[in-house]
């Protein structure tokens, strides 16, 4: 913290108008957040003039980094034509066609303004289609801020029974919400199956993120995903894949990688090319709950800015840039970064690991095997070591999420990866010296 910091001055002003100076919990930082001035490619510059490699890329959304010229050109063209209307535009058809072409299980889709809304609409669609009230979700998995999606996002060890239970995340969560959410352990197919079967007549859907960030960013086992698919079919519930983040794992998203087809899939982040977006898509018969052509739909859904042509055009440009070669290159950079960080942990004799897949990476300051939310939750000494590590990165020109998440971008170079590995090596040295 520097007394002359422009960020600090901005934060002091912010505290007058925003609660705690903040309007987005996820970007809060102590003693004050770093305010960003601009970004270009793999870099960001803060208001104090410091340059860093951006390894969080707006929490995984900016897969092409910042101010990509092709995306900017697409947006500029749309700006001249108008930004949003009370009528549909061709852009929404173009993006829907593109996504339906990439994800086999998605035959029809609907756009929203955020991943939160996409998950909300998917859950509501499942309820409307099945006529059942309950949703099953994984303990510790984040799916945005719909009440039902937030249940058991961060239960403390004091609440850990043998089976997960429905624990409120936010104060004021109604009991009825908790009653309608069944919480499953991650990567435990037998327990998940047993808990789902206990609600077989009332469960509308099982929601799963195949590599849930907050539950450790470790991939679901193939057995786990297969068990969820099978038990959903057995009881007539829908399987919803939350691909708001995992869609950046491959050209067709996560489903081909796990060899599964979901009934509904939620999207967000990268499909908007840096503009607000979300989408839900899936089986044509399920998506028909939204169809207004025969009168009032079973599930009406609007949204003043849903499918606005700026987000649509930016998303189309971003996805067109993401060819197979782009995913291969991102995954190779991710593998090299994981290997480099893991080698640094070994060299310094510090207990830690870099997990994840493709362009997504998370650092845990523990040697214990991470398989779910409970094994991922840092013990107090690990949380302290993680804070030291993250500050070490920040001070060496690397910006990542405070809880150890990194998401790579296509403008990153091999030299950028070398820089991040070098910074991580030195930051792990800080951890070694701090104990
Ligand atoms: N689902 C997942 C898996 C997410 O990671 C997020 C956001 N990080 C959301 C849903 C919610 O998306 P949004 O922030 O766009 O509302």
Boltz pocket constraint, residues with backbone or C-beta under 6 A from the ligand:
constraints:
  - pocket:
      binder: B
      contacts: [[A, 59], [A, 113], [A, 114], [A, 115], [A, 116], [A, 117], [A, 119], [A, 142], [A, 143], [A, 144], [A, 145], [A, 209], [A, 213], [A, 242], [A, 243], [A, 244], [A, 245], [A, 268], [A, 269], [A, 277], [A, 278]]
      max_distance: 6.0
